[in-house]
Amino acid sequence: MALPDIVPREQWRAAREELLLKEKAATRARDALNAERRRLPMVEIDTEYVFEGGDGKAVLLDLFAGRDQLVVHHFMFAPEWDAGCRSCSAFLDQIGHLAHLHARGTSFAAVSRAPYPKLLPFKARMGWTVPWYSSCGSDFNRDFGATLERDGELVERPGLSCFLRERDRVFHTYSAYERGLDGLGSTTSLLDLTALGRQEEWEEPRGRASALGAPAGSDRVRYHDEYE
């Protein structure tokens, strides 16, 4: 195995400072990319997709749970499978406490094509508490690119889709698939995909930090058991 070179501390520090310049440049480039993502146009959802969850039948608006934004994890679990995708399971394992997303007016839910009775035992086995819905019988996964048809067969792929709500109107703002999910999972990384972002004053375009009528994002951070 080719391990890193062993060097004196001063040489390591110089190399680290050189790398830090590149890391800062990457951070600035990421901020600019996130701002460009927030400037994407959005598409109104006219189809009434029907899901099944813990409270029975639901439509897409219900998945918002009254909040302004929704992040959907397209979890690969086809109707004929007996268990969920391993990589999707690893992704869902790293999702943090949802209270921090909720404090920024953003809900999170997983959606799979498998019937809901199949999801329940696997969810219990994994110990997950995140909302998980079945889209079985609807075209939701196909319409949002999580289920594709290749050579006459349906193929699943992992993804995330973001939605924005304005009263009873729902809009699709962003989707990413496969390698586009690399590095995601934290609260801030998920918010970076949304139209309202982290809701910080420094974010572009300006004005979205106050869109929810609340203090800037970082000013709302609490211990997860302290949120209302």
N, C-alpha and C positions, 0 to 999 in steps of 0.2 A: 504493500500500500504506500502510495506517495503522500506522505504527511507534509504539513507546512514546514518551511525551513525554521531552524532554531537560530534566533538572533539575539543580540543584547537589547535591553529595554529601550534605549534611545533609538535604535534602528527601528524597532517595532513601532514606537510612538510616531516617528517620521512617516512611516508607511501608513499608519492609521490616520494621520492628519491628511495625507494625500487622498486616501479613500473617502474621508469625510467630505471633502470638497465635491466629490462625485455624488455622494449620498444626498447632500443638500441640493445639488442641481436636479437630482431625480425627484426630490420632494417638491421642488418648485414646478417641475414638469408635470408631476402628478396633480398638483393643485390646478394647473392650467387645464389639464385634461378633464378633471372633475367639473370645472366651470363650463367647459364646452359641452360636457354631457348634460348638465343642467339646462343648457340652452337648446337642447333638442326639442323639436315640436312633439306634440302628443296626439294620440288618436282616441276618439271617443268609442267606448264599447257599447254597441247596440244589441249584441247577442245576449240573451238571458241564459247564461250557463247555470246548470243545476249541479250542486255538490251534495255529498252526504258527510256529515260530521257527527260529533258527540251530541249535538242538539237536534239531529235529524236533517231534513232537507235545508239547503241554504243556497243563496245566489251570491254572485261575486261581491255585491255590496255588503252582505252579511260578514264576509271575511275581514272587512275593515274593523269590525267591532266598534264602530262609532268614531274611529280615528281618521285622520286625513290622508294617510298614506298606507300602502300595503306592499310588502315584499313577499313574493311567493317563491318557494323552493320547489322546482319541478323534480320531485324525488322519483327516481326510476324504480317502479314496482308495477310490472305488467300484470294484467288479470290472471294469466296462467302461471305466474311465479308463486313459489311458496314462501319467499322471503325477499326483503328489500335489497337493493343494490348495496354492495359493500362500500364503494367509494362515496355514495350518497349518504350512507350511514355514518361514515367517518366525518363527512362534512357537517351533518346535523349534530354529531357529538360535540363539535367545537362551538356551536352557537351559545352565546352567553346568556345571562339572565335577561329575559325580555322586558323587564321593567325599565331598563335604560332606553330601549327603543320606544316603548310606550310613552315615556316622558317627553319624547320628541314627536308625539302624535303619529307614530308609525307602528303598524301591526306586522307580524310575521306569521306565515303559515306554510306548511308543506302540503303539496297536492300530488296525488298519484292516481294512475288509472285503475289500480286494483280495487275490487269492491271493498267497502268499508269494513265488513266483518273480517276480511283478511288482514287489514291494517292493524286492527286492535291488538291481537296477540303479539305481533311483532313489535308494536309500540311499547307494550308492557314489558316484553323481553329486554328491550333496549333502555327502558326506564325514562323515556322521553315524556315531557309535559307540554311540548309545543303543540299548538293546534294542527291537526292533520286531517285533511279532507280527501275523499274519493271523488274523482271526476268521471267515474265509470258511467258510460252511456252518453257522455257529452263529447263535443269536439274541442274542448278547452286545450288539451295537450297538443293536439294537431295544430290548432289555430295559433298557438304561441310557440311553435317550433320545438317542443320537447318530445314529440313523437313524429317520426318521419316514415315515409314509405319508400323502401328500397327493394328492388327486385320482387315486388309484389308482397313484401312482408313489412310489418310494422316494427320499427326500431326505436328504442328509447335513447334519449341523451339527457344528461343532467343540465340544469339551467336555473336561472333566477329571472323573474319578471317583476317589474315595479309598476305600481298603479297609484294614481292620485284621484282623490274624491272631491267633488264640488257639489255639496248637498247630495242629491240622489244621482248625479251624473258621475260616471267612472271613466277614467282616461288611462290608457297604456302609455307609459313614458319611457321604458327601457327594458331590454332583455339581454342576457349574456349566457353563453353555453360553454360546456367542457372546460378548456384551458382558461376561459374568461372568468372562471370561479377561483382560479389560483389566488391565494393570498386573502380570500374573503372569509368572513365568519365573525369578526369582531363587530361591535356596535357601530363604530365609526366607518368601517369598510363597507358595511351594508348601507348606511346613510349616504355614503358617497355615491351610491348608485341611483339615489332618488332625486326627484325634481327639486325638493326643498333642501337637500343636503344635510349637513350637520346643524344648519340654522345658526351659524356663527356670523357675527357682524362683518368679519373680514372676507367672507366668501363672496364670490361673484356668481351670478349677477346680484347686485345689491337689492335689498328690500325683502328677500325671502326669509331672513332671520326672524322677522316680525310677522310672517304670514300666519302663524298660529296664535298670534296675540299673546305671546309668552316671552320671558327673558331669553337672551341668546343661549344657544345650546349648552355651552360649558357652564353657564350660571345655573342650569337646571340639574346638574349632576348631584345625586345624593347616594347614600347607601341604599341598596336595592329594597330594603325593608322600610325606608323612610318616605318613599313616594306615596302620594295619596292614592 
